[in-house]
Amino acid sequence: MTEDARPEPAGPSTAGAAPSLAVSDTPKGKGRVVAWALWDWATQPFNSVIVTFVFTALYLTSDAFIDPEIAALGADHPSYDLAIASLTSGLGLAGTLAGVFVALLAPVLGQQADTAGRRKRWLAVSTGILTVVTAALYFVQAAPSYFVIGVGLIAVGLVANELGGAQYNSLITQVTTSKNVGRVSGLGWGLGYIGGIVALVLVVVADGADWWGMSTENGMAYRTIALGCALWTVLFAWPVFAFVPEPAATGREKVGFLAGYARLGRDVAELWRTSRSTVWFLIASAIYRDGLAGIFAYGAVIAAVSFNFSDSEVLFFGVAANLVAGIATIIAGTIDDKVGPRTLILWALGGMIVAGTVVVALHGMGSIVFWIAGLILCLFVGPVQSASRSLLARVAPADKEGELFGLYATTGRAASWMAPLMWTVAIAVTGATIWGVVGLVSVVVVGFVALLFVKIEAR
């Protein structure tokens, strides 16, 4: 399959000329690239430390948040296992609600930012909310009554992170050319994963030093980690605001927020007429990206609950997972520019399906299965995310990048109920957390099949 640099109309009813594309051949400074990529580095601790490997996996889904009488029964008691499963499914519900808000807000906020030339302003607002929410997790004490507060704060953080990510993604056109968009996208995702490594290593060092004599009662260690992640975001997010230029306003007439939904409908209809394959890609990618999000969101929960990883083992696995993902994503960026993003995505999704199946089929063999198959999963997650971003950047119209990446977030969140729902249903039906993996993999399979039917050219 040959891949060129414009969206390819699909089907006989598609009409209209291809729009002017956002990614050009005009050289951009390397300093801009680094400044842009550092936002991934700055916000990754929320994803890796808070959402995936530490705060939720080791703290919010621990027996500190279930009835003390049930907690006293021990991990081998059915009531204990069901209580823990209710925490993990509650975490999934919070993710589902966050996805609804992202789906409703992302494209119109992107459209407003495009029209006014204020993508960086909305990125700053989202980053600020994410930082405040992360810091507020410090107040989540180790008691069942604080569980709802904890998952509520994380849900707000997920919304802010996604809305900010849509604006951040649209700014890639300010730092790339048509020849290096894959490598730059890979660098951003790769730095994000490596930032996760550094943050996790700091947690491991602090844990190994017994927190330097600080009291760890009442969840204080995890609450302090949340403060550290918030500080990390402040320290490393500022370069994108200082050195990446704000795209010019599009010149379109400004409309109110609610009127923006009517304009959004017209824009989607135009996109359907002029680049129908791009619409189908948004739908297919929404499905498989939700599967990816589920795997990363619940991966550490699976390690801790289903494979009995200790706290330190979860942390070490988190470091290894981010290292593998970071290196693979940076390398995959070059592959993206050579073979095309769609081809790369399909191969990576196939690898994830195989690895996820192995995790479930061989889980009885113990933790070695998760170490091997889980790391293989991480090998493919980053390249899929990076290539999806670079593909959309290549085909985005020059004056609607924010709106299109907002739609990218919206379609992703419109499907974001799939992975949490399949995770929750699989656990509820079987009563065992390990079967949640089957639910997550099934979502990836549906996305893989859907992408097979999307003929979008972007090289």
Secondary structure as UniProt FT lines:
FT   TURN            12..13
FT   HELIX           30..45
FT   HELIX           46..53
FT   HELIX           55..60
FT   HELIX           63..65
FT   HELIX           68..71
FT   TURN            72..73
FT   TURN            75..76
FT   HELIX           78..116
FT   HELIX           119..136
FT   HELIX           137..139
FT   HELIX           144..146
FT   HELIX           147..170
FT   HELIX           171..174
FT   TURN            178..180
FT   HELIX           181..208
FT   HELIX           210..213
FT   HELIX           217..219
FT   HELIX           220..243
FT   HELIX           257..274
FT   HELIX           276..306
FT   HELIX           311..339
FT   HELIX           341..361
FT   HELIX           363..365
FT   HELIX           367..395
FT   TURN            398..399
FT   HELIX           401..414
FT   TURN            415..417
FT   HELIX           418..430
FT   HELIX           433..435
FT   HELIX           436..452
//
